[in-house]
């Protein structure tokens, strides 16, 4: 009989596409992991993995098993949570994927979740909007805090959270002479540190500059905001940040955050999850926390 552990290992292999990485994610040695997968193949009497000098993907039979395995693992997780809920408890692990621009909002949300349901462990993973969408489909994320326009398929539940707006953040010295706001045209003339081009936030900013026929001076790129914030505080660059992040950080000595105008675009951020029946109790609890604090 196939064990849930076997299915967990196989779905990890499908996700990482690499034996060593999948073994590490499952807290196993690679030899033990490989032996367990080989044992599953022997048990089923068919090949699951296409092998060569390195992992070459799953066979058609292996892919079919993975798709069913994800559904079975979801059902097992839901059952465990429903049993706990029947005892009057909300417990379990909730895995949340979040785009970098929404990290501050997600952190505040997790804090409220902890206050309301202290027995729920929330694991926050900062990643791209594309990766969030893919991992919601393969079941390795429970929910995503992401851009609404990046959510595909009809079987996705989407709840609006807030609209992302932008500020220019830099040292007081670099912004000397500017008032409380700044145009995108003026911002494009400053040395900028932005997210990497594959990030959704960067694509949004590039689109805004392009629509205005502007060519900003981009001097550095990063996968997260911390490097840009540090450089901006040092006075060498300016950066463009979500307003929610600046509000969460509060005043930083020697810096200013100017409202970006002409235009004043915003992009909706949502909570996305795959529609399930029944819905995971941890997801229901999270949605309850959001509803309780909505304006």
Backbone bond lengths (Angstrom), bond angles and torsions (degrees), N, CA, C in turn:
res aa  C-N    CA-C-N  psi(-1)  N-CA   C-N-CA  omega(-1)  CA-C   N-CA-C  phi
1 X - - - 1.463 - - 1.530 109.39 -
2 X 1.336 115.80 137.95 1.460 120.26 179.13 1.526 109.06 -72.26
3 X 1.325 116.50 135.01 1.459 121.92 178.24 1.527 109.99 -97.35
4 X 1.330 115.96 154.30 1.460 120.15 177.93 1.528 111.10 -58.82
5 X 1.326 116.50 -34.46 1.465 120.04 179.10 1.518 110.72 -60.35
6 X 1.343 116.96 -40.74 1.465 120.36 177.86 1.526 110.43 -59.70
7 X 1.326 116.63 -42.83 1.463 120.73 -178.70 1.524 110.83 -67.59
8 X 1.321 116.71 -36.62 1.466 119.96 177.94 1.528 110.99 -63.90
9 X 1.336 116.11 -41.68 1.460 119.57 179.72 1.523 110.61 -67.18
10 X 1.316 116.85 -40.74 1.460 120.14 -178.12 1.523 110.94 -66.76
11 X 1.324 118.28 -41.02 1.462 119.82 178.60 1.529 110.83 -67.86
12 X 1.324 117.37 -32.88 1.467 120.29 175.50 1.523 110.55 -64.36
13 X 1.331 116.62 -41.05 1.464 120.70 178.11 1.524 110.56 -64.73
14 X 1.327 116.90 -40.19 1.467 120.62 178.86 1.522 110.75 -64.19
15 X 1.315 116.12 -35.15 1.461 119.39 -178.88 1.525 111.88 -74.15
16 X 1.339 117.30 -47.60 1.465 121.01 -173.50 1.524 113.29 -84.66
17 X 1.356 116.56 -21.07 1.470 120.57 179.74 1.531 111.86 55.64
18 X 1.332 115.63 32.84 1.470 120.35 -176.32 1.521 107.54 -163.42
19 X 1.345 117.26 126.13 1.460 120.28 -175.92 1.526 112.36 -62.12
20 X 1.335 117.32 -45.36 1.466 119.88 -175.67 1.529 110.97 -65.75
21 X 1.341 116.59 -42.77 1.466 119.80 -179.31 1.527 111.04 -67.53
22 X 1.325 115.98 -40.05 1.473 119.41 178.76 1.522 110.47 -65.69
23 X 1.341 116.88 -40.86 1.460 120.63 178.88 1.522 110.94 -62.75
24 X 1.327 116.31 -42.22 1.475 120.30 178.91 1.520 110.60 -62.78
25 X 1.342 116.81 -42.59 1.468 120.95 179.87 1.529 111.16 -62.72
26 X 1.325 116.64 -28.43 1.475 121.54 -179.10 1.519 112.46 -96.61
27 X 1.338 116.72 8.10 1.474 122.20 179.14 1.522 111.74 57.94
28 X 1.332 115.70 44.55 1.465 121.85 178.03 1.516 109.42 -130.41
29 X 1.324 115.82 157.76 1.453 119.37 171.28 1.532 108.41 -73.52
30 X 1.317 116.91 154.96 1.457 118.76 -179.23 1.530 111.94 -63.73
31 X 1.355 119.62 -42.27 1.472 118.28 178.21 1.526 112.78 -59.17
32 X 1.344 116.40 -42.50 1.461 119.60 -179.83 1.531 110.86 -65.97
33 X 1.322 115.54 -39.38 1.469 119.69 178.85 1.526 110.31 -63.99
34 X 1.321 116.75 -48.51 1.463 121.09 -178.93 1.529 111.09 -61.57
35 X 1.332 115.72 -38.90 1.461 119.58 179.56 1.528 110.58 -65.36
36 X 1.331 116.68 -37.25 1.465 120.17 179.99 1.532 110.53 -67.26
37 X 1.329 117.20 -39.98 1.478 121.01 177.61 1.526 109.53 -66.53
38 X 1.322 117.06 -42.64 1.467 121.13 178.14 1.531 109.83 -62.41
39 X 1.323 117.16 -39.94 1.454 120.56 178.00 1.522 112.42 -63.87
40 X 1.348 116.51 -35.69 1.461 120.39 176.92 1.526 110.34 -65.64
41 X 1.315 116.70 -40.53 1.468 120.17 177.73 1.526 110.54 -62.45
42 X 1.339 116.35 -43.33 1.466 119.68 178.98 1.531 110.87 -63.41
43 X 1.322 115.80 -38.93 1.458 120.87 -178.88 1.530 110.78 -64.58
44 X 1.354 115.97 -39.37 1.460 120.53 -177.76 1.522 112.61 -86.08
45 X 1.317 115.94 -19.65 1.463 119.61 -178.62 1.509 113.69 73.46
46 X 1.334 117.49 31.46 1.469 121.27 177.35 1.517 109.77 -153.25
47 X 1.319 115.51 162.76 1.469 121.09 179.28 1.525 109.84 -86.19
48 X 1.307 115.48 132.56 1.462 121.38 178.53 1.521 110.47 -104.26
49 X 1.331 115.94 -35.50 1.460 121.78 -174.08 1.520 109.95 -113.77
50 X 1.338 115.34 136.32 1.475 120.61 171.93 1.527 106.60 -87.21
51 X 1.317 115.05 118.89 1.459 119.55 -173.45 1.521 111.73 -111.42
52 X 1.333 113.74 149.05 1.452 122.71 171.40 1.508 106.64 -150.88
53 X 1.339 116.40 -139.76 1.460 118.81 174.22 1.522 111.26 -68.79
54 X 1.336 116.30 -19.60 1.457 122.29 175.97 1.522 108.50 -150.18
55 X 1.331 116.15 173.42 1.464 121.00 -178.13 1.536 110.06 -59.28
56 X 1.319 116.51 128.02 1.462 121.08 -177.56 1.530 112.70 -117.73
57 X 1.322 116.49 15.94 1.458 119.75 177.41 1.514 112.19 106.50
58 X 1.333 115.27 178.44 1.455 122.05 179.50 1.522 110.71 -95.19
59 X 1.314 115.84 150.70 1.455 120.25 171.77 1.525 108.61 -71.92
60 X 1.322 116.76 170.95 1.467 120.34 177.31 1.525 110.38 -60.01
61 X 1.327 116.83 -39.77 1.460 120.76 177.56 1.532 110.90 -65.76
62 X 1.328 115.25 -40.20 1.461 119.61 178.56 1.522 112.01 -63.18
63 X 1.334 117.17 -41.53 1.452 120.76 179.13 1.526 111.34 -64.50
64 X 1.337 115.73 -38.88 1.465 120.12 177.95 1.528 110.55 -62.42
65 X 1.343 116.43 -42.78 1.463 120.53 -179.99 1.524 110.54 -65.30
66 X 1.337 116.98 -40.09 1.466 120.55 179.46 1.520 111.12 -61.11
67 X 1.323 116.84 -43.72 1.465 120.15 -179.75 1.523 111.41 -62.16
68 X 1.331 116.58 -41.72 1.461 119.62 177.22 1.529 110.35 -70.87
69 X 1.338 116.50 -35.78 1.458 120.53 -178.53 1.522 111.02 -61.79
70 X 1.341 117.10 -41.09 1.460 120.34 -179.97 1.518 110.96 -61.03
71 X 1.324 116.37 -40.55 1.460 120.60 179.03 1.529 110.45 -66.15
72 X 1.331 116.43 -42.77 1.467 120.61 -179.52 1.524 110.94 -64.88
73 X 1.329 116.83 -42.45 1.462 120.53 179.90 1.527 110.90 -65.80
74 X 1.332 116.56 -38.41 1.463 120.04 175.87 1.519 110.74 -61.28
75 X 1.336 115.86 -44.22 1.466 120.09 -179.75 1.522 111.24 -64.45
76 X 1.332 116.62 -39.52 1.468 120.20 179.25 1.529 110.97 -65.27
77 X 1.329 115.75 -40.95 1.463 120.01 178.32 1.522 110.43 -64.35
78 X 1.346 116.08 -43.94 1.467 120.21 178.77 1.525 111.36 -62.02
79 X 1.344 116.61 -41.03 1.457 120.77 179.86 1.518 111.01 -61.92
80 X 1.318 117.22 -46.33 1.463 120.51 179.78 1.526 111.09 -59.69
81 X 1.339 115.73 -40.81 1.460 119.25 -179.28 1.527 111.17 -70.86
82 X 1.334 117.30 -36.76 1.460 120.42 179.03 1.533 110.83 -67.02
83 X 1.326 116.90 -36.61 1.466 120.27 176.90 1.527 110.12 -63.20
84 X 1.345 115.87 -43.10 1.470 119.52 177.90 1.522 110.47 -64.64
85 X 1.348 116.66 -39.51 1.467 120.57 -179.78 1.520 110.79 -64.15
86 X 1.345 117.03 -34.53 1.469 120.61 178.71 1.521 111.24 -64.42
87 X 1.326 116.85 -24.40 1.469 121.48 176.40 1.527 111.13 -89.02
88 X 1.321 116.30 5.78 1.461 120.63 179.74 1.507 113.52 83.15
89 X 1.341 118.63 19.42 1.456 122.50 -178.37 1.521 110.32 -116.10
90 X 1.302 116.52 144.78 1.459 121.31 166.64 1.520 106.05 -111.80
91 X 1.308 116.15 109.89 1.450 120.87 -174.77 1.525 109.82 -142.53
92 X 1.321 116.03 166.33 1.450 120.85 -179.88 1.516 110.93 126.09
93 X 1.318 115.75 -174.52 1.466 122.68 179.14 1.519 108.96 -111.05
94 X 1.315 116.26 131.34 1.464 122.64 177.41 1.520 108.17 -114.78
95 X 1.327 117.37 117.73 1.459 121.60 -177.66 1.526 108.68 -99.43
96 X 1.324 115.78 118.97 1.462 122.44 -174.41 1.524 109.67 -115.86
97 X 1.323 116.59 121.73 1.456 121.35 171.80 1.516 108.98 -93.09
98 X 1.322 117.71 137.65 1.467 120.78 -177.51 1.521 110.47 -139.87
99 X 1.324 116.26 137.53 1.465 120.25 174.92 1.525 108.46 -71.57
100 X 1.340 119.08 150.40 1.467 121.00 -174.71 1.522 114.27 -54.88
101 X 1.336 117.77 -36.22 1.459 119.64 -176.50 1.525 112.42 -68.14
102 X 1.329 117.55 -20.03 1.470 121.22 -177.41 1.521 112.33 -103.07
103 X 1.332 117.92 11.69 1.463 120.65 -175.45 1.522 112.29 -61.10
104 X 1.327 117.16 -41.99 1.467 119.59 -178.13 1.527 110.62 -65.84
105 X 1.332 117.44 -41.79 1.461 120.39 177.43 1.530 109.54 -62.02
106 X 1.344 116.51 -46.29 1.461 120.78 -177.84 1.524 111.02 -62.17
107 X 1.328 117.60 -38.81 1.462 120.93 179.41 1.530 110.54 -63.50
108 X 1.323 116.89 -41.92 1.461 120.38 178.24 1.532 110.78 -66.63
109 X 1.335 115.92 -37.64 1.460 120.74 178.54 1.527 110.83 -64.80
110 X 1.324 116.44 -42.30 1.464 120.79 179.12 1.523 110.82 -63.73
111 X 1.333 116.34 -38.35 1.464 119.39 177.79 1.524 110.41 -62.33
112 X 1.339 117.81 -42.72 1.465 120.51 177.94 1.525 110.52 -66.20
113 X 1.334 116.61 -36.13 1.456 120.97 177.71 1.531 110.71 -62.95
114 X 1.328 115.88 -41.48 1.468 120.17 179.36 1.522 111.15 -64.52
115 X 1.329 116.12 -39.66 1.459 119.45 179.55 1.526 110.93 -64.07
116 X 1.341 116.31 -38.91 1.463 120.44 -177.10 1.528 112.54 -81.32
117 X 1.335 116.35 -34.83 1.471 120.65 -174.61 1.535 108.93 -138.06
118 X 1.308 118.18 77.25 1.472 121.76 -172.74 1.526 114.16 -64.72
119 X 1.336 118.92 -15.35 1.463 119.74 -178.56 1.532 112.43 -91.59
120 X 1.330 117.01 1.61 1.459 120.58 175.56 1.527 108.84 -93.66
121 X 1.323 116.30 124.89 1.458 121.45 174.66 1.523 108.21 -91.77
122 X 1.324 116.67 119.27 1.466 121.03 179.49 1.523 108.67 -102.53
123 X 1.320 115.49 125.17 1.467 121.30 177.85 1.531 107.94 -107.29
124 X 1.318 116.18 115.98 1.468 121.89 -176.75 1.526 109.41 -98.66
125 X 1.334 116.77 126.22 1.458 121.43 179.77 1.529 108.50 -124.59
126 X 1.342 116.51 115.25 1.458 122.26 -179.08 1.526 108.73 -85.83
127 X 1.325 116.35 124.13 1.461 119.99 -175.15 1.527 109.68 -158.13
128 X 1.315 117.10 -175.05 1.459 121.23 -177.23 1.526 110.83 -81.29
129 X 1.334 115.58 160.94 1.468 120.44 178.20 1.525 110.73 -63.63
130 X 1.334 117.47 -36.49 1.462 120.86 178.68 1.516 110.97 -64.69
131 X 1.325 116.94 -43.75 1.462 120.54 179.80 1.525 110.94 -65.82
132 X 1.331 116.83 -37.18 1.462 120.03 176.93 1.517 110.36 -59.87
133 X 1.321 117.08 -47.12 1.460 120.82 -179.66 1.527 111.07 -60.29
134 X 1.328 117.20 -45.88 1.461 121.22 -179.17 1.522 111.05 -63.54
135 X 1.323 117.24 -41.50 1.462 120.27 -175.34 1.531 112.29 -78.02
136 X 1.307 118.15 -24.48 1.462 119.37 170.27 1.523 109.58 -64.58
137 X 1.324 116.89 -40.77 1.460 121.11 -179.37 1.525 111.79 -67.58
138 X 1.354 116.83 -38.58 1.473 117.21 -176.87 1.533 112.55 -90.03
139 X 1.338 116.91 2.30 1.455 120.19 172.32 1.518 115.92 84.27
140 X 1.327 119.17 8.40 1.462 120.66 179.84 1.527 112.16 -91.05
141 X 1.326 117.86 -4.57 1.458 123.34 167.89 1.525 107.75 -125.26
142 X 1.333 116.22 144.47 1.461 120.19 175.88 1.519 111.41 -86.83
143 X 1.324 116.40 -44.86 1.463 121.58 178.43 1.523 108.54 -141.50
144 X 1.327 115.26 162.51 1.450 120.67 176.01 1.517 110.36 -132.30
145 X 1.321 116.46 138.47 1.465 122.38 170.28 1.518 104.57 -102.06
146 X 1.334 116.40 106.21 1.451 120.28 -166.70 1.518 110.96 -151.09
147 X 1.321 116.12 178.86 1.460 121.32 178.36 1.529 109.64 -73.78
148 X 1.318 115.78 133.48 1.466 120.35 -178.02 1.514 111.67 -59.18
149 X 1.343 117.65 -37.07 1.466 119.41 -176.01 1.525 113.07 -77.37
150 X 1.344 116.82 -1.48 1.472 119.26 176.94 1.521 111.73 -97.08
151 X 1.332 117.03 -3.17 1.457 121.37 -177.85 1.518 109.09 -88.97
152 X 1.320 115.81 125.55 1.459 121.33 -178.52 1.512 112.54 -98.80
153 X 1.241 120.14 -140.14 1.453 134.93 179.98 1.531 116.89 13.51
154 X 1.339 113.16 149.42 1.462 121.48 -177.65 1.528 112.69 -72.77
155 X 1.348 117.60 -20.63 1.467 119.45 -176.49 1.524 112.11 -88.31
156 X 1.328 116.75 21.45 1.459 121.88 179.79 1.527 109.90 -103.33
157 X 1.328 116.22 132.07 1.459 121.83 173.76 1.526 108.54 -89.46
158 X 1.326 117.15 129.22 1.465 121.95 -175.72 1.525 109.59 -127.07
159 X 1.335 116.66 126.74 1.464 122.53 178.11 1.521 108.85 -124.18
160 X 1.335 116.87 120.70 1.460 120.67 -178.96 1.525 110.33 -66.08
161 X 1.342 116.19 136.60 1.455 121.16 179.87 1.524 111.84 -109.23
162 X 1.321 117.64 -55.20 1.465 121.84 179.45 1.522 108.48 -167.42
163 X 1.323 116.26 171.34 1.463 121.51 177.48 1.521 109.40 -104.17
164 X 1.316 115.33 127.10 1.461 121.22 -178.71 1.531 110.24 -80.49
165 X 1.324 116.59 123.05 1.462 122.49 174.87 1.529 108.31 -120.37
166 X 1.333 118.07 172.03 1.462 120.22 -167.15 1.524 113.00 -129.84
167 X 1.336 113.96 148.19 1.462 121.68 174.61 1.523 108.54 -130.83
168 X 1.329 114.80 156.21 1.462 120.54 173.13 1.522 107.26 -97.37
169 X 1.325 116.37 127.21 1.462 122.61 -176.78 1.517 109.01 -115.62
170 X 1.342 116.17 128.42 1.462 120.08 -179.89 1.519 109.41 -162.24
171 X 1.335 115.81 176.03 1.461 120.47 177.74 1.522 109.81 -72.00
172 X 1.334 115.65 155.47 1.464 120.52 177.20 1.521 110.85 -58.81
173 X 1.331 116.55 -36.06 1.453 120.65 -179.02 1.525 111.36 -64.80
174 X 1.339 116.77 -43.50 1.461 120.10 -178.71 1.531 111.46 -68.09
175 X 1.338 116.45 -27.83 1.464 120.69 -177.08 1.526 112.66 -102.11
176 X 1.318 116.93 16.51 1.462 120.89 -179.67 1.532 110.36 -57.87
177 X 1.316 115.69 131.31 1.461 120.38 179.37 1.507 114.25 95.00
178 X 1.332 118.48 -11.09 1.466 121.69 179.14 1.527 110.35 -91.28
179 X 1.318 115.87 148.52 1.449 122.17 175.82 1.512 111.03 -83.60
180 X 1.361 117.17 -153.74 1.467 120.49 -176.82 1.521 113.88 -76.33
181 X 1.320 117.11 -9.98 1.461 119.42 178.23 1.523 110.16 -136.64
182 X 1.342 114.32 169.27 1.459 120.34 -177.41 1.524 108.52 -150.56
183 X 1.313 116.88 142.08 1.459 120.47 179.43 1.518 110.15 -78.94
184 X 1.322 115.18 158.06 1.460 119.66 176.05 1.532 110.25 -62.67
185 X 1.316 116.90 -32.66 1.463 120.10 179.06 1.528 110.75 -64.14
186 X 1.337 116.30 -43.15 1.469 119.52 178.21 1.526 110.86 -68.59
187 X 1.333 117.15 -36.71 1.465 120.94 179.05 1.522 110.91 -63.44
188 X 1.341 116.63 -36.10 1.466 120.99 -178.28 1.520 112.30 -66.21
189 X 1.313 117.29 -16.83 1.463 120.62 -179.31 1.523 112.82 -89.05
190 X 1.328 115.87 -5.97 1.467 120.33 178.59 1.526 110.33 -94.51
191 X 1.338 118.58 152.22 1.477 120.08 172.89 1.521 109.26 -66.75
192 X 1.342 116.96 125.32 1.459 120.96 -172.27 1.525 111.92 -116.71
193 X 1.320 115.40 144.13 1.463 122.54 169.09 1.523 106.70 -115.87
194 X 1.352 116.97 120.37 1.457 121.90 -174.89 1.527 110.65 -128.29
195 X 1.319 115.99 172.81 1.458 120.69 174.39 1.530 110.06 -67.05
196 X 1.338 115.82 166.20 1.460 121.00 -179.60 1.530 110.67 -68.21
197 X 1.346 117.46 153.97 1.472 121.30 -173.46 1.528 115.14 -58.85
198 X 1.349 118.92 -26.47 1.464 119.67 -177.68 1.517 112.77 -79.20
199 X 1.336 117.34 -8.79 1.454 120.56 -179.30 1.525 109.80 -80.04
200 X 1.337 115.74 141.81 1.462 120.63 -176.85 1.524 111.84 -59.36
201 X 1.339 117.33 -41.74 1.459 120.24 178.70 1.520 111.50 -58.77
202 X 1.328 116.60 -41.40 1.468 120.16 179.67 1.528 110.40 -66.22
203 X 1.332 117.09 -39.20 1.462 119.73 178.23 1.529 110.53 -63.54
204 X 1.330 116.90 -36.54 1.464 120.32 176.98 1.523 110.45 -63.83
205 X 1.336 116.39 -47.63 1.467 119.81 -179.63 1.522 111.24 -63.67
206 X 1.320 117.01 -41.58 1.464 120.06 177.96 1.526 111.13 -60.31
207 X 1.342 116.42 -38.44 1.457 120.89 179.71 1.531 110.50 -65.76
208 X 1.342 116.46 -41.39 1.462 119.80 179.15 1.522 110.53 -62.32
209 X 1.334 116.37 -48.85 1.468 119.85 179.06 1.531 111.22 -60.66
210 X 1.329 116.65 -42.37 1.463 120.76 -179.19 1.532 111.06 -63.61
211 X 1.341 116.77 -42.95 1.465 120.24 179.84 1.520 111.60 -62.08
212 X 1.337 116.06 -27.18 1.462 121.07 179.14 1.526 111.87 -94.42
213 X 1.342 116.31 5.40 1.481 122.29 -178.61 1.520 111.53 56.95
214 X 1.354 115.29 41.21 1.459 120.92 -179.94 1.522 110.26 -108.68
215 X 1.325 116.35 147.31 1.454 122.55 175.20 1.522 108.51 -120.65
216 X 1.316 117.60 91.78 1.466 120.36 -176.16 1.524 111.83 -67.90
217 X 1.331 115.25 156.04 1.463 121.50 177.15 1.524 108.29 -91.12
218 X 1.321 116.43 97.33 1.463 121.58 -178.43 1.527 108.67 -97.58
219 X 1.322 116.22 115.93 1.461 120.38 -174.75 1.524 112.89 -104.04
220 X 1.348 117.40 -15.31 1.467 118.99 176.53 1.515 109.18 -156.28
221 X 1.353 115.05 157.45 1.455 122.45 179.38 1.530 108.26 -136.51
222 X 1.331 116.18 149.62 1.464 120.36 -179.02 1.524 109.07 -148.55
223 X 1.348 115.83 163.05 1.460 120.67 179.61 1.527 112.06 -85.82
224 X 1.337 117.03 -8.59 1.461 121.77 178.08 1.511 109.68 -146.14
225 X 1.329 116.26 176.97 1.464 120.51 -173.02 1.524 113.80 -86.15
226 X 1.340 118.79 -20.50 1.454 120.20 -170.46 1.527 112.70 -58.01
227 X 1.338 117.41 -45.91 1.470 120.28 -178.62 1.522 110.71 -61.06
228 X 1.327 116.41 -42.43 1.468 120.00 -179.51 1.523 111.29 -65.61
229 X 1.342 117.22 -39.00 1.463 120.70 178.97 1.527 110.71 -64.46
230 X 1.332 116.87 -43.23 1.466 120.78 179.55 1.521 110.44 -62.84
231 X 1.331 116.91 -45.15 1.469 120.66 179.58 1.525 111.04 -64.35
232 X 1.338 115.96 -39.09 1.467 119.18 -180.00 1.526 110.94 -65.76
233 X 1.319 117.26 -40.21 1.470 120.37 178.17 1.526 111.25 -64.31
234 X 1.336 116.06 -31.06 1.465 120.25 179.21 1.520 111.82 -73.34
235 X 1.331 116.74 -17.16 1.459 120.48 174.91 1.506 116.15 98.32
236 X 1.346 117.99 0.66 1.466 119.40 -175.49 1.527 112.87 -86.50
237 X 1.327 117.56 -24.60 1.463 120.69 -176.67 1.527 109.26 -142.17
238 X 1.325 114.36 170.46 1.460 122.13 166.32 1.526 106.73 -115.01
239 X 1.315 116.49 161.95 1.451 119.79 176.00 1.524 109.46 -141.27
240 X 1.318 116.71 160.37 1.456 122.00 179.17 1.522 108.05 -110.36
241 X 1.340 115.64 122.47 1.451 121.39 -173.35 1.524 110.56 -124.54
242 X 1.342 116.29 155.04 1.465 118.95 171.43 1.528 109.76 -64.87
243 X 1.309 116.68 140.11 1.459 120.62 179.92 1.526 111.33 -58.24
244 X 1.347 116.96 -36.14 1.467 120.55 -178.88 1.525 111.43 -61.79
245 X 1.320 117.54 -34.23 1.462 120.70 179.43 1.512 110.69 -68.06
246 X 1.319 117.67 -44.95 1.465 121.77 179.50 1.530 110.51 -63.63
247 X 1.327 116.46 -40.62 1.463 119.76 178.99 1.526 110.95 -63.50
248 X 1.337 116.95 -36.43 1.461 120.83 179.58 1.530 111.30 -71.41
249 X 1.332 117.37 -37.50 1.463 121.10 -178.62 1.524 112.04 -72.09
250 X 1.335 116.33 -34.10 1.452 120.19 -176.12 1.524 111.09 78.76
251 X 1.335 118.17 -177.33 1.470 121.18 -177.12 1.526 111.68 -62.14
252 X 1.320 115.19 137.58 1.463 121.60 175.00 1.525 107.52 -118.45
253 X 1.316 116.22 121.44 1.464 121.70 -173.34 1.528 111.54 -54.78
254 X 1.320 115.17 132.97 1.461 121.19 176.32 1.514 114.62 83.31
255 X 1.341 117.00 8.27 1.465 119.90 -178.44 1.529 110.60 -128.33
256 X 1.328 114.94 166.34 1.465 121.64 174.60 1.524 108.77 -138.34
257 X 1.325 115.08 153.83 1.457 121.91 174.47 1.523 107.56 -123.77
258 X 1.323 116.08 115.19 1.457 121.33 -176.44 1.525 110.45 -104.12
259 X 1.317 116.21 137.36 1.455 121.25 176.53 1.527 109.69 -67.39
260 X 1.332 116.19 130.85 1.471 120.77 178.91 1.525 109.19 -86.24
261 X 1.320 115.36 128.18 1.462 120.93 -176.92 1.528 110.63 -129.14
262 X 1.333 113.45 171.79 1.477 121.84 176.25 1.521 111.84 55.08
263 X 1.368 117.29 62.53 1.468 129.61 7.39 1.532 111.44 -96.40
264 X 1.358 115.68 -172.43 1.461 122.40 175.93 1.525 108.60 -123.36
265 X 1.340 117.65 72.08 1.469 120.69 -175.15 1.522 111.87 -75.30
266 X 1.325 115.72 159.60 1.464 121.24 173.07 1.521 108.29 -147.52
267 X 1.332 116.06 151.37 1.456 121.98 179.49 1.519 109.65 -126.52
268 X 1.338 118.12 133.32 1.466 120.44 -177.32 1.532 112.07 -72.84
269 X 1.327 114.69 135.63 1.462 123.02 174.42 1.524 107.53 -107.81
270 X 1.332 116.18 137.52 1.461 119.78 -175.17 1.523 111.49 -132.29
271 X 1.327 115.06 167.17 1.463 122.77 168.01 1.523 106.49 -100.17
272 X 1.314 117.16 119.47 1.468 121.72 -177.11 1.515 110.37 -116.22
273 X 1.321 115.86 140.55 1.466 121.37 175.93 1.521 108.35 -154.48
274 X 1.334 116.10 155.58 1.454 120.83 175.35 1.532 108.67 -72.98
275 X 1.327 116.40 133.99 1.462 119.77 178.46 1.528 109.72 -68.06
276 X 1.338 115.83 123.56 1.462 122.01 179.10 1.524 109.18 -128.67
277 X 1.303 115.15 150.25 1.462 121.22 172.80 1.531 108.63 -130.73
278 X 1.323 119.06 112.45 1.468 125.00 -1.21 1.524 111.63 -79.17
279 X 1.321 115.90 158.23 1.456 121.40 177.06 1.519 109.33 -74.33
280 X 1.331 116.86 144.65 1.460 120.32 176.99 1.527 109.77 -55.87
281 X 1.324 116.25 138.01 1.464 119.37 -178.69 1.535 111.11 -64.35
282 X 1.323 117.38 -31.16 1.460 119.97 178.31 1.527 110.83 -66.85
283 X 1.335 117.13 -36.80 1.463 120.02 177.44 1.526 110.08 -69.65
284 X 1.330 117.40 -41.68 1.466 120.32 176.94 1.524 110.31 -59.90
285 X 1.325 115.58 -41.08 1.462 119.56 179.93 1.523 110.94 -64.19
286 X 1.336 117.06 -42.08 1.466 120.79 178.92 1.528 110.32 -62.34
287 X 1.324 117.28 -44.37 1.469 120.53 179.15 1.518 110.47 -63.73
288 X 1.322 117.11 -33.64 1.458 120.47 176.50 1.515 111.64 -65.44
289 X 1.325 117.04 -40.42 1.472 121.14 178.05 1.524 109.87 -63.82
290 X 1.334 116.66 -42.04 1.475 120.75 178.85 1.527 110.18 -62.29
291 X 1.327 115.93 -45.66 1.467 120.06 -179.08 1.530 111.22 -63.23
292 X 1.319 116.80 -37.15 1.469 120.84 -177.06 1.516 112.49 -68.90
293 X 1.329 117.69 -23.64 1.471 120.85 -177.13 1.516 112.32 -110.07
294 X 1.338 117.01 5.89 1.472 120.36 179.64 1.514 109.41 -67.89
295 X 1.351 118.34 143.51 1.463 120.87 179.72 1.520 111.70 -66.01
